Amino acid sequence: MSRAPRAAKAVEVEEDPDLPVRSNPDLLGHDHAAATLEKAARSGRLPHAWMAAGPPGIGKATLGYRFARWLMAGMAEREPASGTAALHLPEEHPTFRRIAAGAHADLRALRPNTGDGGVKKVIRVDDARAAIRFMAMTPAEGGWRFVLVDGAELLQPQAANALLKTLEEPPPRSVLMLTTAAPDRLLPTILSRVRRLDLSPLPDAAMETLLRRLQPDLNPTERDALARIAQGSPGRAMMLAEGEGLAIQSMVEDVLSGLAAGDRRRWHALADGIAAKRDGSSFATFMALLRQAISAAVRQAARGQAPPGWLALRPLAEWSTLWDSLGRLAAETDGLSLDRKQAVLTALGWLSPKR
């Protein structure tokens, strides 16, 4: 009896944490993808399944909601207004407002939950089957049924197989849209049955425009740093800006520049601070930014550019191996609920040059 409420909740109208995505009227840097969706819909031969693929936080779910709003609003009254962006729907439109409020009868979103015991984020098979039943119903408002699977790489194997059956025999007037940061983790049979849209990181100019509008209190130096570490991902930029991203980036730079000194007392103080946040967000950000810094430095060296001095402490091949090892350490620490302080100390020990 305890499982049924969880399954129902996972395919309900979206929870409040998703409000910024489903109510976001802006889509920056992905004009081609939006135009492709609009052209397909206006052609009268709209494919029933799509996949938006690209790095985390670059606007895949934003594109999905934008498409759903426009499609379920009668393709924005059929004829595009002169000068409007693809898939545009005014914020004052009733369909826009109902979807923003999570109250449209023909739209469902499927996302990873926290998994059994909060150990692993997954999309459960029961949730996928409920979404499939939803798609098979007649649209309540006479238009389309739309299911957005956000984070499709986290589908349980049985959930992926359940969706595959719908892809093979799609219900009429229904659209299934997957978003994923790891398309290679999806079943080849799913990949072969969806129309793929590859979304790229935003260019510097678009990131600058976005950060100036959304983070007006940041000074230019902070905005530049945020744009650099976000690597063209608006979602990542906002997460780092609203959390401790800039402060943790400074910690990462201090750690790497001080590797030669190997001050272990400072390491313990840093590890205490990183582990203090019980939700693990500081740990996840620290490990991600640490690996990102290593990756960026290795790429600089490979391109013949001047890398930071700490990169010379070991051969490039060793840095690549360490990058992989740090990723496994972060995943195991998160997945198995291991001691985060010890994980940070382990990571710093690996990075320290051998004496």
Stockholm file with secondary structure:
# STOCKHOLM 1.0

chainA/1-355         MSRAPRAAKAVEVEEDPDLPVRSNPDLLGHDHAAATLEKAARSGRLPHAWMAAGPPGIGKATLGYRFARWLMAGMAEREPASGTAALHLPEEHPTFRRIAAGAHADLRALRPNTGDGGVKKVIRVDDARAAIRFMAMTPAEGGWRFVLVDGAELLQPQAANALLKTLEEPPPRSVLMLTTAAPDRLLPTILSRVRRLDLSPLPDAAMETLLRRLQPDLNPTERDALARIAQGSPGRAMMLAEGEGLAIQSMVEDVLSGLAAGDRRRWHALADGIAAKRDGSSFATFMALLRQAISAAVRQAARGQAPPGWLALRPLAEWSTLWDSLGRLAAETDGLSLDRKQAVLTALGWLSPKR
#=GR chainA/1-355 SS CCHHHHHHHHTSSCCGGGHHHHTCCCCCSCHHHHHHHHHHHHTTCCCSEEEEECSTTSSHHHHHHHHHHHHHTHHHHSSCCTTCCTTCCCTTSHHHHHHHTTCCTTEEEECCBCCGGGSSCBBCHHHHHHHHHHHHSCCTTSSCEEEEEETGGGBCHHHHHHHHHHHHSCCTTEEEEEEESCGGGSCHHHHTTSEEEECCCCCHHHHHHHHHHHCTTSCHHHHHHHHHHHTTCHHHHHHHHHTTHHHHHHHHHHHHHTTTTCCHHHHHHHHHHHHTSTTSHHHHHHHHHHHHHHHHHHHHHHTTCCCCGGGGGSCHHHHHHHHHHHHHHHHHHHHTTCCHHHHHHHHHHHHSCCC
#=GC SS_cons         CCHHHHHHHHTSSCCGGGHHHHTCCCCCSCHHHHHHHHHHHHTTCCCSEEEEECSTTSSHHHHHHHHHHHHHTHHHHSSCCTTCCTTCCCTTSHHHHHHHTTCCTTEEEECCBCCGGGSSCBBCHHHHHHHHHHHHSCCTTSSCEEEEEETGGGBCHHHHHHHHHHHHSCCTTEEEEEEESCGGGSCHHHHTTSEEEECCCCCHHHHHHHHHHHCTTSCHHHHHHHHHHHTTCHHHHHHHHHTTHHHHHHHHHHHHHTTTTCCHHHHHHHHHHHHTSTTSHHHHHHHHHHHHHHHHHHHHHHTTCCCCGGGGGSCHHHHHHHHHHHHHHHHHHHHTTCCHHHHHHHHHHHHSCCC
//
